[in-house]
Amino acid sequence: MTLCLRHEHLIRINDPANLAGSWLTRSQLWSGLHYTVIEPQVLDESIDWASIDEISPGRLQRRIRRGRLIMADEVELIPDESLCIRADPAVPFAGSTLTMRIEEPDTEMLFVRFLYEISGLAPLRDEREDNARRCAYQASDAERIRQARRHAAAAAIATTRAERR
């Protein structure tokens, strides 16, 4: 059994079959994904707090606290394209990454490709454990998209209010 796990999946953002759902622009989607990286506690209630320690062009470093454990990671940002979170080199999952890439195979047909490359897993795990991990990732990513949509809706309301003033 490999010590590394690779998992990849797509979530469709704009679906012509779902006329009731709101469509997002690439910029709105990017802003929402960025929001979930800056405020990770909206996705995971086990996070006590998160802070951004350093921002540089195309990168930010953050710390996340869960109970007594404080983890640091680095996020690579390519505006309107992708975000890549790299685990702290001092933690058990060092070298692990989560990449979120916006794809647009046709005009306004937006998808987000999630790619997990997880290192530092137990050598004696079984396929059932890996499948459970994959399911958890997909559920978390669905919640990330819900939060991105909420963020886009809130931003649209704020813009409308500001324009009325």
N, C-alpha and C positions, 0 to 999 in steps of 0.2 A: 504494500500500500504506500502510495506516495505521501511525502510530508507536506506537499503543497496542494492547494485546491484552486482550480480555476472554474469560475462560474460566470456565464454571460447570458443576458436576456434583454429583450426590448420591451418598452412600454410605449404604446401609441398615445400621442397627445391629442391630436386633432383627428376626429373620426367622422367622415361624412355620413355614416350610418346612424350616428347619434346626434340628431338635430337639436336635442335639448341641451347638450353639453356646450359649455363655452369654449370657443377656440382661442388659443393663445398664439401670440406672435413669437418669433424666435427670441426677441428681446425680453418679452414678458416671462417666457420660460426660463431664460438664462437668469433673470433677476430672481425668480422664485427658487431656482436651484441654489443660487448664491446665498439667498436668505437662509436656506436649510443648513448650509455649511457654517454661516456666521452664528446662527441660533440653533445648534443641534438639539437642544432640549425640547424643541417643538416636535421632534421625532421620537425621543427617548426620555421617558419620565424618570429613568434611573440617573440621569445627569443632574447633579446638584447645581453646577454652574459651568460656564464656558467663557473663556476670554481669548481675545486676539492679542498676542504678545508683540508681534512684529508684522508690518505690512511693507512689502517692496513691490516693484513692478512685476506683475504676474505671479506673485507668491504671497502667502500669509502663513504665519505660524500661530497655532492656537494651543491652549491647554483646556482639558476637559476633566472635571472632577466628578467621580462617582464614589461616595463614601470617603474612605481614606485614600483611595487610589487617584492619583493625578497623572494623566497621560498627556503627552505632547504629540502633535503631528504637524505635518506641513501640507499645505494645499497649493497646488499649481493651478492657476486660473488663466484660461484663454477665453476672453470675453466673447459671448454669444456662440461659443464652440464646445468647451469642455472644462471640467473640474476634475482634478486627480488628488485624492487624499492619500498621503503616505504615512504609514505608522511610524511612531517613535522608534528609533533604532535601539533604544534601551529597554524595550518591553518584549514579552514573549512572542508577539506576532510581528517582530521587526521584519521589514522588507515587504510587508503586505500593502496592497494598494486597492483602492476603489476608484475606478474611472467612470465618470458620467459624461457621455458624449452626445450632443444634440445632432440628430441626423434629419435631413430634409430631402428625401429622394424625389419629391415633386413639390411644387409651390404650395406652401402652407401645410404640407403633409409632414408634420413633425413627429419625431420619435425620440426617445432617450434610450441609448444603449448603456447598460450598466455592466461593467466588467470588474469582477472581483478576482484578485490573485492573492491568495492567503497563504502565508508561510508560517512555520512554527507550530503546525498542528501535531497532535499526538500520533506517533507512528502506528499504534495499534487500534486505530478507529476503524469502523466498518462503513459500508455503503449507506446503511440506514442513518448513521450520524451525519454523513456528508449530505444526504438528501434533506434531512431536517435543517441543516445549516442553509442549504440552497432555498428552501421554503421560507425560512426566516428572512433571508436577504430579499427575496421577492416581496414579501409582506412589508418590509421596511421601505423598499423602493416605491411601492404603491402609496404608502403613507407620505413619502417624500413628495411625490407628484401631487397628492391632495393638498399638502401644505404649500407647495409652489403655486397651485391654483388659487388657494385662499389669499396668498400674498399678492398675486396679480390682481385679484378682485378688490382687495383693500387699497392697493395702489391706484386702481382706476377710480374708485370712489373718492379718494383723497384728491386726485387730479381734477375730477369733476367739481368738487367743492371749491377748490382753489380757483378754478376758472370762473365760477359764479360770483366770486368776491370782487 
